[in-house]
């Protein structure tokens, strides 16, 4: 009985670590944003503001309290689901983020659905036929995608598909998105660009993890039992490569939530990343902090999920 | 004469190295195997024995190709088949028992699924029928709990059991030929006997032909009908087992046999001119273990109350099977694993338990040499740098003086001076072990702890290392603590032997009369389990089943 509970204990332990990390991260986020140069009161009142007016505004916004007490207040608010109020337009941060987060998650979800199956198939295929033309083609492709920054990919995509060929709209937002076909057209370019960027790393990591297990004696044993190549890879190598593959996928996907600033900006896509960029330019601390926390939470949950997959796929821990 | 089941004619296998150089691995090997016959391929590492064995399955490891010759198995000419046709033969006509079953079983799949996989790949029978057959094989191979052992994962059974399970995996498809690739090398001697017996009885009953790859002549003598002695990819000598053991004609075969029969160590007579009777090493009530320390004791206790004395100029052997705590004892004495109770005295001087607490002088006096020179030598440092470091650390030698001493040390271990510019990867296994030993000598120690230093070497190379150790002992007034699972090596160099079992010393014996004087049941079992160069040894060996159950059923 104790043996059967062991992996669940490990999973619980892993969740505990994730929670602890989150607390530490929230501390770092809060004080890092405190260090941002400039002051929201000055930004709001403009250049002509008198020092007295700035001081009064600061006091009314509670900015003159010590940083630590503001941090604790913020943390308590976060725990209760209150993300605070925007300094700039006095709207609730939760409301500001709400719609944007939905947009971002929708984009991330579609990219995940497209890129993960493609990346795993290509990575496993490349490992299965290592050294073949297919493998070399995949390697060249992934390396070139990794080496080209995504704004290049995005700009080129706009140039080719929107300007020269005129197949797709250059902007995803604001175009008429009624009907399946129109939506597909609207999402096509951001999805393609992001899929390119996140798949490349996944393909390489998957290939490496599978090749590592192909070189083990038990896969050679499968060969000596007369197993076909696909049986060797899919039945013997792959189950043992699940842990590293899950980690590679999680790392790549975590990029989707936080790292899409450039893509969202180029395609004018109203996601959280774009919201955060706008918040930085207005020194809207509650908004910045909440966005940062959202990125951290999604990153942490992906990594934790991958670790749990690794724990549960290992019979030695079962 | 009946038609042979396997014919190998002028087999040539070559490899292309990473640098594009062509190497011949097998240079024209020919032999036949009759139905029901077991033939042994014997030779040191690099002799090509495994390469030949794998080629019988139409398989070569990455980089190697069959370049010439013919392999015929029954009606199939393996050398002329496509990969797909060869795959169809694997498991059904020819099957494989790997060297390390622990590595050859997929850790993430249940044992039964792997044992009957051959029947699924080649669609030989229904799953129920296959499982039934597997259980019969488990029973025939004397595995415990044959009905349920298949439901376990590989990490849940012992090494000896896994090795027998891998034989079941090979036999499930009723092959005509089974290849055993050093199947007992990774096992303890007490376990090895059960496995050898199980293999032998199954093979005799089924009339399957076998190829038995090994470096151990004594093991081969128990199972093989004929022996092929290989060296450098060529057959040196071929003959029946009796012929090879009793009337070897080739000098290399004689060398192999000689390495097996070591010159017994003669204890040096006590030096009367010496007045200091303080033992060089004294260990009393030593306890050590791993894991978190709770109330001053580690959670996993390994060594329990170890006591012994090693007089200066004498050698102490420590024997026992894997997991008995031999290496832990060396680590505890060296201070790598600080003991939590008990004392270690070197030349009457009490050593502090931890490595960090010991002074340079204390460290210098007792040096440790590890089993695997491959991992003990930094692969990116030159031999000169490896030997130079302790010279600088202990003796403050620099520049030309250091280089001079490095050359002296290399000379002591019979290596040429110019080897100091090379990297460990460019040396042979025996050369690396010599460098590993020279590094311990650099400190000018009085006591050297040798942890299985000959276990990874071929018999001929290992015998040369033992000779070197003896020679250096008389020159440099050293004392050795020699840890090994190989009793003949221990006999060759030690004066006294400690037998360890589960972290305790069960008996201390004079090395020369180990078998005659052993009283503790475990020492008797261990000593009687050492294979002898005698074809009838396994059959005539009688073991008390109670003893075996008590100490060897793992």
Interface residues (C-beta under 8 A of the other chain):
Chain A: X216 X217 X218 X219 X220 X221 X222 X223 X224 X225 X226 X227 X228 X231 X236 X239 X240 X313 X314 X315 X316 X318
Chain B: X54 X57 X59 X87 X88 X89 X90 X91 X92 X95 X96 X98 X100 X103 X104 X105 X106 X107 X108 X109 X117 X118 X121 X122 X153 X155 X169
